[in-house]
Amino acid sequence: MKKILIYFLLVGVLTGFNSCQDYFLQQPDVTGVANLNLVYSSSVNALQVISQNYSNSLDESIANFMSGSLQYSSNGNLGCFSDELGRGYNFQQMYQLPILGMDANGHSTGNYGQTFSFIRNAWLVYENIDKVPDMSAADKATIKAEMIGLNAYRYMGGFYRYGGLPLVTRSYDANENLSIPRSSLDSTLQYTLKLCDNAIAGLPDAWPANMSGRLTKGAVLAMKARALQFAARPLFNSATPYLDNGQNNNLICFGNANTTRWDNAITATLATLTWCKANGYDIINTGGATAGVPNPKAFDDYGNATSTPSNKEVILAFKTDNNTMATNNIGWAYNYSSYQTVSRYDCQMIGTLYSMFRNYQNADGTEPSWPQVGDAAPRPASDFLTRMAALEPRFQADQIFAGKDPLTCNNPTDSKWTILGWSYGLANYGTPFPGASTNTYGCCYSTKFYYKAGSRVWFEFPIFRVAELYMNLAEAYNEKGDAANALLNLNIVHNRAGLPAITETNQAKLRTIIQREWAVEFFLEAQRLYTVRHWKLQNISNEILGGDVKEFQFTVKSTSGNVNLAANLLTYWLAPTYTKFWSPRMFMEPIPQSEINKKVASQNPGY
């Protein structure tokens, strides 16, 4: 592993603090006194443990997000389970999950057991850091705040994945009663907010450059804002749960629909945005256009916001510069770039699906016209090439498509980004119209996080971006019936993307527009799977998380050489290629059956 960009990195950790522990509530990892004394005998040893806590806690939903038999799914990411990316090959872990759905026996996108292992590890640091002899009292206090913040992050994610959770307020040893039941949804939220507030009180506004990546006040403010945003959305903010859970309805539903939850989300988001502006963070918009006017530098600004390390829009990122794909799960799970697929043969079938692709607008704000299933005839490839080239800057920065040479589009000064070195195509090699190939490639291919990356394999996964704050406000204000403020904040993101201002004031129509903006702006940023569930979208079962998956199909002149060149494309059409499974139980993640068998935790309904 190469050196790490930040002070806290993915390092080996001392005995007793590994990341492959059993479920915390099943059998805790009890570190012996000798090891504790060794770990906290010096600041160097202690910082190694703290480093591993950062690595373990912040990688949720990035790469190692699977549980049970699907743990460490290096052949895909959450986008493969939402409507963003295809499923890959049939020997890959992500292939089965969209088809069979989630269950309580290790097939889910959550990581319940590791969550509590990591929470316990953070409490161990909190409880023992005072033993370190060569560390100042001020540094120890800050580290305590960091550990509280990391636990707040895990509870925030667990809250919107599972609902009510066991509230673990300290570490436990083997002789204690570990029968901690799940608390109510509201209690879990309040505990998460308490952790956030306690962490914020002890964290700095900034760190030296060589320590970037550690929690700041702003990072935890953003956690608090996200937790409250999910609390206000319809899945939880309702008088009745998505499925009846009997006496345990309070684990998955607040039991009332209250608009003040949107007020709370607005207040928390505004506080975060205030902190951002005071500390040099904001959405990147260098085009100089006035409010409401499309940003003429949208391509560069959005590309930098999602790809450039340590940019001013990213409040918190997961940082590692491991340039070896075989040992970098984040790079392995996300890097489908044109140059990296040379050694990523398994990526060629993880293209962007039509359900996601259709959210992109033309650069002038108009709606593109694409083939539909049932068309009388395929369209010529020239239509495909013309329409793809007309799409908005975010598409051009995030996607590559058949016939497009990224050397002249995505990264004009970077010789690594050329279609001539891209050995995997989007073309159907023989199935005639209107059929679909069994080897599917989506409608285009992701290059997100690698804008002007050169040969860099690693990237800094953006956990919180300032753009999310503006989108929080757009959504919350619209739900409050304040179209003016909703549009003001929505257009900050929309205009930065190079698109003309949105003027719609009808609440229902504006809600749909805002949800579409979320899909495009945060493509592959581990948000889509959760937002669509918490919005309870009407088409979730047949177009987003379930139903027929649609992809573009192509005929080509030749299957030899580089089939992706524009001159080789003949026709294209839209066809269903496989069907995803959906059940209403999947609005929430399952609690692992091993936990249920202990007769302490109760299961979410339907599992």
Buried (B, 14 or more C-beta within 10 A) or exposed (E): BEEBBBBBBBBEBBEBBBBEBEBBBBEBBEBEEEBBEBBBBBBEBBBBBBBBBBBBBBBBBBBBBBBBEBBBBBBBBBBBBBBBBBBBBEEBBBBBBBEEBBBBBBBBBBBBBBBBBBBBBBBBBBBBBEBBEEBEEEBBBBBBBBBBBBBBBBBBBBBBBBBBBBBBEEBBEEEEEBEBBBBBBBBBBEBBBBBBBBBBEBBBEBBEEEEBBBBBBBBBBBBBBBBBBBBBBEBBBBEEBBBEBEEBBBBBBBBEBBEEBBBBBBBBBBBBBEBBEEBEBBBBBEBEBEEBEBBBBBBBBBBBBBBBBEBBBBBBBBBBBBBEBEEBBBBBBBBBBBBBBEEBEBBBBBBBBBBBBBBBBBBEBEEBEBBEEEBEEBBEBEBBBEBBBBBBBBBBBBBBBBBBBBBEBBBEEBEBBBBEBBEBBBBBEEBEBBEBBEBBBBBBBBBBBBBBBEEBBBBBBBBBBBBBBBBBBBBBBBBBEBBEBBBBBBBBBBBBBBBBBBEBEEBEEBBEBBBBBBBBBBBBBBBBBBBBBBBBBEEBBEBBBBBBBBBBBBBBBEEEEBBBBBEBBEBBBBBBBBEBBBBEBBBBBBBBBBBBEEEBBBBBBBB
